[in-house]
Amino acid sequence: MASQIPSQAAETQAPSKTIVFFGPSIAAPEVSGLVTATHATPVRRGDLAALDDDYGVIVILDGEFGQNMSVSPKEILAVLSSGKTVIGAASMGALRASELDRYGMIGVGWVYDRFRTSAVRNDADVALVYSPFDFKPMTVPMVDLEYWMEMASAAGLIAGRERAVLLKAARRIFFADRTTDRLMEALRRAVGGNTLEALLAFSGGTIPSVKSIDAVAALRLAMAPAAPRGNSR
């Protein structure tokens, strides 16, 4: 009897690829430093269906809201049903993960957790205006303000009443008009210069970007030996 020769077709399949949909939440060089993946612009309706089958891990950070139709929950459910891993964080990814975590989408970070536990999800809280050329943020999203105040409150730097006044002042500004200069002027009028300066000193002179923090956490999870199914906060 002739000896059997192992078939080349039985060779181990190449590991699946990762793709990251991102824009203003994190810069391209930082993405490259954290994950080996294909870079894609903020996700929109139809992008997931157009992906090649060899993408096994999909990370959704940013997505389009008004420029084009948003990626729908149904599209993500179709990807999940095909056995792929979908991780969401930061902006559109966090919003969709809060809706679909029960179906297997993995949510990561503070923004995801805030949406997950809120009685009402306010999509506008993650909205901002960004440059179409380099995706640089041009306005400040409400989630950054909410995160900043939560951290400052935990450190005992601001009382509950001041926190409420500050956030109310920020919300009065339409998201597309909430530039840093206009926001700072409104906050200074609302709580006074001394309080605002103390808050800025606490956060290193700027309002922290929680979307960037969450984006880094999501990319680190995507680079784990095997991206887990379930949720990560």
C-alpha positions in Angstrom: 0.0 0.0 0.0 1.4 3.4 -1.0 2.1 5.8 1.9 -0.3 8.8 2.1 1.2 12.2 1.4 -0.4 15.1 3.5 -2.4 17.4 1.2 -1.4 21.0 1.0 -5.1 21.8 1.2 -5.0 20.7 4.8 -2.5 23.4 5.9 -3.6 25.7 8.6 -5.6 28.6 7.4 -4.1 32.1 7.6 -5.4 34.1 10.6 -8.3 36.4 9.8 -7.7 40.1 9.2 -8.8 43.0 11.3 -10.3 46.3 10.0 -10.8 49.5 12.0 -13.4 52.1 11.1 -12.2 55.4 12.7 -11.9 59.1 12.2 -11.9 61.9 14.8 -11.7 59.6 17.9 -8.1 58.6 17.2 -5.3 59.5 14.8 -4.0 57.1 12.2 -0.4 56.9 13.6 -1.8 55.9 17.0 -4.0 53.2 15.3 -0.9 51.8 13.5 1.0 51.7 16.7 -1.6 49.7 18.5 -3.0 47.3 16.0 -2.1 45.5 12.7 -5.2 46.3 10.7 -6.7 47.8 7.7 -7.6 51.5 8.2 -11.1 52.5 7.1 -12.9 55.8 7.3 -15.9 56.3 9.6 -18.4 53.5 8.9 -21.6 54.2 7.0 -24.5 52.2 5.6 -23.4 49.5 3.3 -19.7 49.4 4.4 -20.0 46.1 6.3 -21.7 44.2 3.6 -19.0 45.2 1.2 -16.2 43.7 3.3 -14.1 40.8 2.1 -14.8 37.5 3.9 -11.3 37.3 5.3 -11.9 40.1 7.8 -12.7 38.2 11.0 -12.4 41.1 13.5 -14.2 44.4 12.9 -13.6 47.4 15.1 -16.1 50.2 14.9 -15.1 53.5 16.5 -16.4 56.3 14.4 -19.3 56.4 12.0 -21.3 58.9 9.9 -24.5 60.4 11.3 -25.7 63.1 9.0 -23.3 63.1 6.1 -24.6 59.7 4.9 -26.9 57.0 6.3 -25.6 55.5 9.5 -24.6 51.8 9.8 -27.8 50.0 10.9 -28.1 47.4 13.7 -29.4 45.0 11.1 -26.1 45.2 9.2 -24.1 44.5 12.3 -26.3 41.6 13.2 -25.7 40.1 9.8 -21.9 40.2 10.4 -22.3 38.7 13.8 -24.4 35.9 12.5 -21.6 35.0 10.1 -19.3 34.3 13.0 -17.2 37.5 12.9 -16.1 39.4 16.0 -17.4 43.0 16.1 -16.0 45.4 18.7 -17.6 48.8 19.3 -16.3 51.8 21.3 -15.8 55.6 21.4 -18.6 57.0 19.2 -20.9 55.2 16.7 -19.3 51.9 17.9 -20.2 52.5 21.5 -23.8 53.5 20.5 -24.3 50.4 18.4 -22.7 48.1 21.0 -25.1 49.4 23.7 -27.9 48.2 21.4 -26.4 44.9 20.3 -24.3 43.6 23.2 -27.0 41.1 24.0 -26.5 39.6 20.5 -22.7 39.3 20.8 -21.3 42.7 19.8 -18.5 43.6 22.2 -18.7 47.0 23.9 -15.7 48.7 25.3 -15.1 51.8 27.5 -16.8 54.6 29.3 -19.0 55.9 26.5 -20.3 52.4 25.8 -21.1 51.9 29.5 -22.8 55.2 29.7 -25.1 54.4 26.8 -25.6 50.9 28.1 -26.9 52.1 31.5 -28.9 55.1 30.3 -32.6 55.0 30.2 -32.5 57.2 27.1 -29.7 57.1 24.6 -28.9 60.6 23.2 -27.0 60.0 20.0 -26.1 63.7 19.8 -23.9 63.3 22.9 -21.1 61.7 20.8 -21.6 64.0 17.8 -19.0 66.5 16.7 -17.8 68.4 13.6 -14.5 67.2 12.1 -12.3 68.2 9.2 -13.0 66.1 6.1 -9.3 66.2 5.2 -7.6 64.8 8.2 -10.6 64.0 10.5 -9.3 66.4 13.2 -12.1 67.2 15.7 -13.3 70.8 15.4 -15.9 70.8 18.2 -16.2 69.2 21.6 -18.7 66.3 22.1 -20.9 66.2 25.3 -19.4 62.8 26.3 -16.0 64.5 26.8 -17.7 67.1 29.2 -19.6 64.4 31.0 -16.5 62.3 31.5 -14.5 65.3 32.6 -17.1 66.3 35.2 -17.3 62.7 36.5 -13.6 62.5 37.0 -13.5 66.0 38.7 -16.4 65.1 41.0 -14.8 61.8 42.0 -11.6 63.9 42.9 -13.7 66.3 45.0 -13.0 69.3 42.8 -16.5 70.3 41.9 -19.8 70.1 43.8 -23.0 68.6 42.3 -24.6 71.9 41.7 -21.6 73.4 39.9 -21.4 70.2 37.8 -25.0 70.5 36.7 -24.6 74.2 35.9 -21.5 73.5 33.8 -23.1 70.7 31.8 -26.3 72.7 31.2 -24.2 75.6 29.9 -22.4 73.2 27.5 -25.7 71.6 26.3 -27.1 75.0 25.4 -24.5 75.1 22.6 -25.5 73.1 19.5 -22.9 70.4 18.9 -21.8 71.8 15.6 -21.1 75.2 17.2 -19.4 73.8 20.4 -15.8 74.9 19.5 -13.3 74.9 22.4 -13.2 78.7 22.5 -17.0 79.1 22.6 -17.3 76.4 25.1 -14.7 77.8 27.4 -16.4 81.2 27.3 -19.7 79.7 28.2 -18.2 77.6 31.1 -16.4 80.6 32.5 -19.6 82.6 32.6 -21.4 79.7 34.2 -19.0 78.7 37.0 -16.4 81.5 37.2 -12.8 81.7 36.1 -11.3 80.2 39.2 -13.4 77.1 39.1 -12.7 76.6 35.4 -9.0 77.1 35.8 -8.9 74.5 38.7 -10.7 72.0 36.5 -8.3 72.5 33.6 -5.3 72.2 35.9 -6.7 68.9 37.1 -7.0 67.5 33.5 -3.6 68.8 32.3 -4.9 72.0 30.7 -7.4 70.5 28.3 -10.7 68.7 28.3 -9.9 65.0 28.2 -11.1 63.1 25.1 -12.9 60.0 26.5 -13.5 58.8 23.0 -9.8 58.6 22.4 -9.3 56.8 25.7 -12.0 54.3 24.7 -10.6 53.8 21.2 -7.2 52.8 22.6 -8.9 50.3 24.9 -10.9 48.8 22.0 -7.8 48.4 19.8 -5.8 46.8 22.6 -8.7 44.3 23.0 -8.7 43.6 19.2 -5.0 42.7 19.4 -5.5 40.2 22.2 -4.5 36.6 21.2 -8.2 35.8 20.6 -10.7 38.7 20.7 -13.2 37.6 23.3 -16.9 37.3 22.9 -18.8 39.2 25.5 -18.4 42.7 26.9 -15.5 44.7 28.3 -15.9 47.8 30.3 
